[in-house]
């Protein structure tokens, strides 16, 4: 007997509420469960990360936030100049302060809530991971409706790399939110050309993406690839305004960065030092290189079934599968650039593929059950729950039982006990 539409709608809302509650709970930082905290009594339920010391990059972000707190926004050129003075003396690269938006957001969080700089950075990372979960669900709903929304939300709620990035003061999960937002807005603009609301949002999101991290170049290349391939794949309509916005947004972002740095010479010098000395960083040389399929290996270690299902969808693509083609082109174009960055490969940078990969994986689950006439919805639901359970178990193995910090192949192999510690 079919379920009435009103009842089904209520069930969907309840399921989404449960999924969001679980996802938010898992993304809360360890600080929320500290002695004296409101959630201390249920700390035993939260999978605390085994890596509980301050990472090298986390310490640098904390220094930048503290410097901004002491000198205010007007001191940012001095912070950038200080970085240049220090970087010149070092044999290898450290991260630059021009990852402005993450640093500034943590500074604002610190100013509003009074959190210590490192706690503010971690809380911002956790909060934006929660926003990414909500954004992924909204994106899926706009593309393919309620069923996909629930499935993608469930898979994103327990995605190992999403949970991992929410627990550390690193920029990559924060960056993922802006990358996914830009991707969603591009989809909307292709479907609703010349809608000024989507257009303005798209430009602003591109500006904020550039202000977040230099990895925005990878996303921009993928956006251009989507616009170019639209000629053959027909995602929607490419307008002159869309093309202009795709170039204008990053340009405005660079202008803001130049202003924050204190001039174009300082801006260029800071990036030259950062990029140039990265080739001399021992850790990057040891862990950041490999063949073109390095990211596939790492993804297979972290989310094996998700990757295999997503690849299966890619192998059955046809011109009628517009959303799947859209996600596939985005992953492929950004992958092509990212796998060719010498000493610059790390699964942290692939965090922005989490939602597209899970969208493709769910598409394959639906396709595998297409022959079923009875109980198809129940089987799809059971498959999603089973896959989510496997994903959560992977997170426990990788980051709770093992002190995982960097998402590099060697540490992933150790966490999974494929390699044994000396």
N, C-alpha and C positions, 0 to 999 in steps of 0.2 A: 504494500500500500504506500503510495507516494507521500512524502512529507509535505504538509502545507507550506506555501511560500513564506508566510509570516513566521512560522515556527523555525523554518530553516534559516531565515535571516537572524533570528535571535540566537540560534545555535552558533552561527558564524561569528557573531559579535562576542559571545562567551569564549569561543575557541581563541579568537584573536586576543582577547583580554588576558587569558591564561598564558598564551605564548609570550605576549609582551611582558607580563609580570615575571615569568621565568627568565626571559632575556635580560631584563633590567636588573633582576636580582644577581644574576651571574656576572654582570658587568660592574657591580658595585666594587669599589676599591677596598683593599684590606683595611684601610683607615676607618671605614664605616663599621668594622667589627672589632675595633680596638677596645681594650678595657675602659669602661665608663661610657662607651658609645651606646646609642639606642638599640643597635642591632647586635650587641655583644652576646646576648643570650642565645642567638641562633647562628653564631659564627661557625659552629660545627657543620652546618648545612652548606656553607659556602666553600667551593673548591679553591682554597688559598694557593696562589702560585708558589712554587718551591724557591724560585729566585726572589729573595727578599732583601737584596743589597742594592745599593745605588749603582746603576750602570754608568759607563763613561759618558755616553751621550746625555743621559739624564742629568748628570752633574753639570754639564755645560749649559743645558737648557735652564737649570736652576740659577746658574750664575747670570745668565742673560736676564731672567725675570727679576732677580735681585737688583741688578744694575738699573733696569728700567724703573723699578720701584723707588730706588734711591734718587734717580735723576729726572724721572718723568719722561714723557714722550719726546720732549725737546732735546733730550740727551742721546737720542738714537744715533746721530752721526758720530758721537764720541764712542758709543759702544762698537760701532762698525770699525772705526779707526783703531780702537783698542784691539779688536780681533786681528786686524791687518798687522799691527805691531807685534802681536804674539805669534801669529802664523808665520811671519817672515823668519822667525828664529827657530821654528820647529822643523824637524826633518820630514815630517809627514803631515797630512791634513787633519784638521778638526772641523766640526760642522760650523757653518757661518751663521751670524745673527740675522741674516736676510730671510730666514724662514719666519718672517715677521708675524704673521697672523696667529700662529700657535703661541708664540711668546707673548704677544699682546693680549690674547684671550686669557692666558694664564695669569697675566698681570692684572687684568680686569677682574678675574675670579678672585684673586688674592685680595684686591682692594675692596670688593663687595662682601666677601664671606670671611675674610681674615685668615684664610688658610696659609700655611707656610708655603713658600714658592714651589717646592717639590710636590707637596700634596696638591697644590692648585694645578700643576701640570698633569698629574695623574687623574685628578677629578675631571679636568677638561677632556682628557683622552677618553675616560669612561663615559662621560656625558655625550660626547659626539659619537661614540660607538652606539649608544642608545638611539641617538638621532638617525644614525645610519640604518639601524634596524627598522625604524619607522619609515624612513625614506624608501628602503628596499621594498617594503610592503606596499607603499603607495605607488611606486613605480610598477610593480607587478599588477596591481589593481587597474591602473590606467592602461596597461598593455593587454591584459587578458582576463580580468575579472576576479571574482571573489575566491574561487578555488585556488588559483595561482597565488593570490595574496596570502592565504593561510599557509600554503605549502612553503612559499619562499620565506615567510616570516619564521616558520618553524625551523627551517634549515639555517637561516641566518642567525637565529637566536642562540644556536649552539655551535656555530662555525668555529673551529679551533683557532684560526688566525684572527678572527674578530675578537674572540674572548681574550686571546693573548695580548693583543694590542690595547685592549681596554684596561689592562692591569699595569701598564708601564708608561712612564713619562716620555713617550716617543711620538713623533709627529705623524707617523704613517697612517694610523687609524683616523686621526683628525683629517688628514689629506684625503682619505677614502671618501669621507662624507662629501667634500666639495667636488671630487671627481665624479661620484655617482650623481650628484645634483646636476652637474653640467651635462652628463650623458642623458639624464631624464629630460632636461629642458630642451636638448637638441631633438629628442624624439617628439616632444610636444610641438616644437616649432615646425618640424617636417610635416606633422599631421594638421597643424593649424597655422599655415603661413600668414605672416603679417599681423599676427595677434601681438600687439605691443606689450601686453603684460608678460607673455612668455619671453619676448625679445629683451625687455629690460632686465628680467630676472636672469636670462642667459648671459648678458653682458656683465652684470654684477657678479654672478657666480664665477665667470672666467677671471675677473679681476681678483677676486678673493682666492681663487685657485693658484694664481701666479704669486700672490702674496704669501702663500703657505709653504711652497717648496719648489725647488728647481725641477722636480719630477713632473711638473705641469707640462713640460715640453712633450713627454710621452703621451699624455692625455690629449694634448692639442693635435699631435700627429694623427692620433686615432680619430679625432673629430673631423679633421680634414679628409681622412680616408673614407669616413662614412658619407660625407658630403659629396665626394667625388664618385664613389660607387653607387650613390643614389641614382645616377644616370641610367644604370643597368638594373639595379635591384629594386628601385621604386619604393623606398620607404615612405616617401611623401613628396612634397614640393620644395625645391631649393629656390629661395628668393634672393634678390640682390641684398636685401636687408640682412638676411641670415649670413651671407658671405662676409659682408662688412662687419657684422657683429663678431664673427669668429676671429677676425683679425684685430678689431678695435678693443675687445676685452683684454686680451693679453698685452697689447700695447699700453693701455691705461695702467695695467698692473705693473709693468716695467717702469713706467713714469713715476708711479707712487714709490716703488722701491728705490729709484734713483734719488728722489726727494728725501726719503728716509735715510739713505746712506750719506747724504750730504754732497752729492754731485756725481756726475757720470764717471769721472775718473776713479773715484773711490769705489763706486759700484762695480766697475769692470775689474779693478784690481782685486777686490775681495773674491770675486768668482774665479778669476785666473789663479789666485793662490789656492783656493779650495779645490778646484778641479785638477790643477797641475800637481799639487802635492799629494793628491789622492793616489796617484800612481806609485808613490813611495811609501804608502802606509802598509806596514807589514801585515796587519790583520786583513786588509783588503786583498793583498796579494795572496795570502794563504786561503781565504774563504770566498772571495768575490769573483772568481773566474770559473771557466768551464765551457763545455760545448753548448751549442744553441739549444739543446733540449734540457739544459740544467733546470729550468723552471718546471718542466714536466716531471722530472725526477722528484723535485722537492714537493710538488703538488701531490704526486702519487704517494709520497711518504706521509703527508699530512692528511689528505682527504682522498684516499684511493678510489672509493666507489663514486663519489661525486665527479671526479675527473673522468673515470671510465664512462659513466653515463653521459657526461657532457660531450666527450669525444664521439660517442655513438650518435648523438644528435647531429654533430657536425658532419658526420659521414652520410647522413640521410637528408641533408638540407636540399630544399628546392625553392623556387622563386616565390611560392605561395607562403612560405614560412617567414614572414617579414620580421617579427620580433626576434626569432632565433637567428636570422641573418644579421640583424642589427647588432645583437650581442656578440656574435661570432666575429664580425668585422672589427668591432672595438677591441676584442681580445687579441686577434691576430695582428692588427696594425701596431698596437702598443707593444705586443710581444716581440715583433720584428725589430723594433728599436731597442727594447730593453735587453734582449739577449745578445746584443752587439756592443754593450757598454763594458769596456775592459775594466776588470776589478770592481765592477759595480753591480753584480748580481746578488740579490738577497730577496728571500720570499716576503720580507716586509714590504718591499716595493710593489709586490703583486697583490696586496691586500684589496686593491680596487677591483680585482677580478672576482671577488667572492660572490657578489650578487649575480653577475652575468653567468658564471659557471653553474650556480645553483638553479638559475632559471633554465639553462640548457639541460641540466640533469633532470629536473622535474618534467620537462618536455619529453624526455626519453621514457620516464616512468609512465606518463600518460600514453605514449605510443605503444609501449610494451603491453598495455592492458586494453588496447583498442579492440581486440577480438572478443572481449568479454561482453556479455549481454546482461548478466545478473551480477549484482554485488560489486560492480566495477568501482564505484565510489569508495566502498569499504576497503577494497584491495589497494586502491591508490593511497587512501589514508593510512593503512597499515604499513605500506612501503615507505611513506614519508616518515612515519614514527620510527620505523626500524632504522632508516638512514640517519635520522637525527640522533638516535641512540648511539650509533656507531661514531658519528661525528663528535659527540660529547665524550665518549670513551677515549677517542683520540686526543682530545684536549687534556683529559686526566693523565693519560700516559705521557704526553709530551711536556706539559707545563706544571702539573701538580706532583707527579711522582719524580720528575726530573727537573733540575733547575734550569729550564730553558730561558734564554734571553734573546740572543740573535737567532733568526730563522735561517740558519745556514745548514748545508747538507751534512757536514760532520756532526754537528750537535743533534740534528734530527736522527741520524743513524745511531748515535749513542743513546738518545732517549728511547728509541724503539728497540734497543739492545741488538741491533744488527751488527754494530761494532761494540766491543766491550771496552770499558775504561781501563787505562793502564794500571 
